[in-house]
């Protein structure tokens, strides 16, 4: 028992020397790097806290507003009150009073450019989705040398300024006729087509009856007598032109698109009356 005790004490001393060696090595390494500073946690100085002041962000590039808000639209057209000029005078009996009856002889068609349809309600409609082209509907109405023609026009779609519609009169064939033309700005113009070539009888003229665009409804009247042709809108005289080709001819209706927008126009209540 006495011999065992010294051996145990010796082993314990050896064990205590090993941590001391390790600790000594750690201090030697730290001393090589620089002085070691040991500081209690309670004495530590807190790190300065920087308060970052927010700066104004760089304004991003304005994005495109595809659908900007708009103000309440103003009326496209305000009629100007002008004295009505009674140039039409008294009219005689009706040559034709039901111009768009179910079997009145108007041409109807379905084409790639558009369609011409005649409804049971007596309405001839030109529907053109927007492809470039012209539609014409002729009628075998008897030829009258002098007359007053009146027709109601209902415009459903009409937005592109080069699109138009109108009345062909004194029609001999597809290359010889006169026409009054109305564009989607509401302007009117007379032309004489001879041999397929157009000659201007009047320049484009604005008026106080037809506004630009659609929808709208109005009445077009033509007083045809000799070389003189008068234009009436809503029974009000507008102006007159001279057409030296006084040959009697038929009646046709037409519409034309330039290929940028759809056009839908209907004609109804066609009457042709004798002049007194």
Residue pairs with C-beta under 8 A, 6 or more apart in sequence:
27 36
30 36
76 211
76 212
76 213
77 186
77 211
77 212
79 208
79 209
80 208
82 208
82 236
84 235
84 236
84 237
85 236
85 237
86 237
87 223
87 230
87 237
88 148
88 221
88 223
88 230
88 232
88 235
88 237
89 276
90 276
91 148
91 273
91 274
91 275
91 276
92 273
92 274
92 275
92 276
93 273
93 274
94 271
94 272
94 273
94 274
95 142
95 144
95 147
95 272
95 273
95 274
96 141
96 270
96 271
96 272
97 271
98 104
98 122
99 122
99 141
99 151
99 269
99 270
99 271
99 272
100 106
100 118
100 122
100 123
100 124
100 267
100 268
100 269
100 270
101 122
102 118
102 120
102 122
104 118
104 139
105 139
105 140
105 141
106 116
106 118
106 124
106 137
106 138
106 139
106 253
107 116
107 136
107 137
107 138
107 139
108 115
108 116
108 117
108 118
108 137
109 115
109 116
109 135
109 137
111 133
111 135
112 131
112 133
113 128
113 131
113 132
113 133
113 134
113 135
113 257
114 126
114 127
114 128
114 129
114 131
114 133
114 135
114 255
114 257
114 263
115 125
115 126
115 127
116 124
116 125
116 126
116 127
116 135
116 137
117 124
117 125
117 127
118 124
118 125
119 125
121 268
122 268
122 269
123 154
123 266
123 267
123 268
124 137
124 253
124 266
124 267
124 268
125 264
125 265
125 266
125 267
126 135
126 137
126 165
126 253
126 254
126 255
126 263
126 264
126 265
126 266
127 264
128 135
128 255
128 257
128 262
128 263
128 264
129 262
130 257
130 259
130 260
130 261
130 262
130 263
131 257
131 259
132 257
132 258
132 259
133 256
133 257
133 259
134 254
134 255
134 256
135 254
135 255
135 256
136 168
136 174
136 252
136 253
136 254
137 252
137 253
137 254
138 171
138 250
138 251
138 252
139 250
139 251
139 252
140 250
141 250
141 251
141 272
143 248
143 249
143 250
144 248
144 272
144 274
145 246
145 248
146 224
146 225
146 226
146 274
146 275
147 223
147 224
147 272
147 273
147 274
147 275
148 221
148 222
148 223
148 224
148 272
148 273
148 274
148 275
149 167
149 169
149 221
149 222
149 224
149 251
149 270
149 271
149 272
150 219
150 220
150 221
150 222
150 232
150 269
150 270
150 271
150 272
150 273
151 167
151 219
151 220
151 253
151 267
151 268
151 269
151 270
151 271
152 217
152 218
152 219
152 267
152 268
152 269
153 165
153 182
153 217
153 218
153 219
153 220
153 265
153 266
153 267
154 215
154 216
154 217
154 265
154 266
154 267
154 268
155 214
155 215
155 216
155 217
155 264
155 265
156 214
156 215
156 264
156 265
156 266
157 214
157 261
157 262
157 263
157 264
158 165
158 184
158 213
158 214
158 263
158 264
158 265
159 184
159 213
159 214
159 261
159 262
160 184
160 257
160 258
160 260
160 261
160 263
161 183
161 184
161 185
162 183
162 184
162 258
162 260
163 183
163 184
163 255
163 256
163 257
163 258
163 260
163 261
163 263
164 181
164 182
164 183
164 184
164 255
164 256
165 181
165 182
165 253
165 254
165 255
165 256
165 263
165 265
166 179
166 180
166 181
166 182
166 253
166 254
167 179
167 180
167 220
167 222
167 251
167 252
167 253
168 177
168 178
168 179
168 251
168 252
168 253
168 254
169 177
169 178
169 179
169 180
169 222
169 224
169 249
169 251
169 252
170 177
170 178
170 224
170 243
170 245
170 246
170 247
170 248
170 249
170 250
171 177
171 249
171 250
171 251
171 252
172 247
172 249
172 250
175 193
175 194
175 195
175 196
176 193
176 194
176 195
176 245
176 249
177 192
177 193
177 249
177 252
178 190
178 191
178 192
178 193
178 201
178 229
178 243
178 245
179 190
179 191
179 193
179 254
180 188
180 189
180 190
180 220
180 222
180 231
181 188
181 189
181 190
181 191
182 188
182 189
182 210
182 220
183 189
183 204
184 212
184 213
184 214
184 263
185 206
185 212
186 206
186 207
186 210
186 211
186 212
187 204
187 205
187 206
187 207
187 210
188 202
188 204
188 205
188 207
188 210
188 231
188 233
188 238
189 200
189 202
189 203
189 204
189 205
190 200
190 201
190 202
190 229
190 231
190 241
190 243
191 198
191 199
191 200
191 201
192 198
192 199
192 201
192 243
192 245
193 199
194 245
201 241
201 242
201 243
202 239
202 241
205 238
205 239
207 233
207 238
209 218
209 233
209 234
209 236
209 238
210 216
210 218
210 233
214 264
218 233
218 234
219 232
219 233
219 234
219 235
219 269
220 231
220 232
220 233
221 231
221 232
221 233
221 235
222 229
222 230
222 231
222 232
223 229
223 230
223 232
223 275
225 275
226 246
227 242
227 243
227 244
227 246
228 240
228 241
228 242
229 240
229 241
229 242
229 243
230 237
230 238
230 239
230 240
231 237
231 238
231 239
231 240
231 241
232 238
251 272
253 267
255 263
255 265
256 263
257 263
